[in-house]
Amino acid sequence: MKKIIAFLLVISLLFCFCLCGTKKYTGYSFDYFDTVTTVIGYAKNQKEFNDIKDRIFSELSEYHRLFDIYKTYEGIENLCTLNRERTIEADSRILDMLTYAKEMYEKTNGKLNISMGSVLSVWHDYRKEGKTLPPSELLTEASLHMNPKDLLIDSENGTVTLTDSGMLLDVGAVAKGYAAEMTAQMLEEDGISGYIINIGGNVRTVGTHGDGNPWTVGIENPLKGGEDYLAYLSFSGESLVTSGSYQRYYIVDGKEYHHIIDPETLMPSEYFLSVSVVCRDSAAADALSTALFCMPFEEGLSLVESIPETEALWLYADGTQKTSSGFSNYCFSK
């Protein structure tokens, strides 16, 4: 699963208590999607915050178990079950997420492909060993089993089938964002505002914070070792996801090989150091950040500009930054 850049959530403490009598609280969990989840929210008291935080964690727990490709759970047919048994009677949330991922495959011209688990598993094994690169013939063989047409979703009968016996699903490029988005929508439907859900850097804001002002979210600059920020963004319900090449990698013959694999070349993409995506939908931000990382800037810019209320920032290894036309609308100076 891709390792997403850590974000600084800069929250103003000048109004710890606002006019409506709320206070800022923070909760953490290490139980979901192999990363730390942070919930920040404004509530009248600790109990009110804990009740909402527990609802958030309960919802994320369900999505974690459903989307887990490494472990099965009693009483649940999840994606790990699907990879092992090739067909399952699927929960509607699995059906919906897989359908969404297939739509993003088409929208990104194949750069977001959850069906390339066979290729990613080869890279995972060699990265874990940390000594050599996967042989090209092994990657080529694995790539014969990554056609999304072999992922059959039957919503009417509630089943999912992998018709290619060598195919494996890997939803690391969309699962966290999708879970964050569905959980945020649950809060919004219940009229709950003033919260941030941050799943390992997949940030989704829900309304504004306690004093009525927008949230401030900073994009870390990896070239400065986390001591500087590429931009500070003002959010009132938006999402931010960054894909980067500098946290999960291994070194062979002095060269770093990271975990974001281009479906076309079957090698780590080398266009950028990171790509950050801003939009309201956290699932879209998650999927697009991976897809944009694996395509040239002009192609990626054209894609971003074609999607309403979506912006992006591209960071090159030499420190050069490029942005989409409306990215600056979210920015302000500290």
Secondary structure as GFF3:
##gff-version 3
##sequence-region A 1 334
A	DSSP	beta_strand	8	10	.	.	.	ID=ss1
A	DSSP	beta_strand	23	32	.	.	.	ID=ss2
A	DSSP	beta_strand	35	43	.	.	.	ID=ss3
A	DSSP	alpha_helix	46	67	.	.	.	ID=ss4
A	DSSP	alpha_helix	79	85	.	.	.	ID=ss5
A	DSSP	beta_strand	87	89	.	.	.	ID=ss6
A	DSSP	alpha_helix	92	107	.	.	.	ID=ss7
A	DSSP	alpha_helix	117	129	.	.	.	ID=ss8
A	DSSP	alpha_helix	136	143	.	.	.	ID=ss9
A	DSSP	three_ten_helix	148	150	.	.	.	ID=ss10
A	DSSP	beta_strand	151	154	.	.	.	ID=ss11
A	DSSP	beta_strand	159	162	.	.	.	ID=ss12
A	DSSP	alpha_helix	175	189	.	.	.	ID=ss13
A	DSSP	beta_strand	195	199	.	.	.	ID=ss14
A	DSSP	beta_strand	202	206	.	.	.	ID=ss15
A	DSSP	beta_strand	215	220	.	.	.	ID=ss16
A	DSSP	three_ten_helix	222	224	.	.	.	ID=ss17
A	DSSP	beta_strand	229	235	.	.	.	ID=ss18
A	DSSP	beta_strand	239	244	.	.	.	ID=ss19
A	DSSP	beta_strand	249	252	.	.	.	ID=ss20
A	DSSP	beta_strand	255	258	.	.	.	ID=ss21
A	DSSP	beta_strand	274	279	.	.	.	ID=ss22
A	DSSP	alpha_helix	282	293	.	.	.	ID=ss23
A	DSSP	alpha_helix	297	305	.	.	.	ID=ss24
A	DSSP	beta_strand	311	315	.	.	.	ID=ss25
A	DSSP	beta_strand	321	323	.	.	.	ID=ss26
A	DSSP	three_ten_helix	327	330	.	.	.	ID=ss27
A	DSSP	beta_strand	331	332	.	.	.	ID=ss28
###
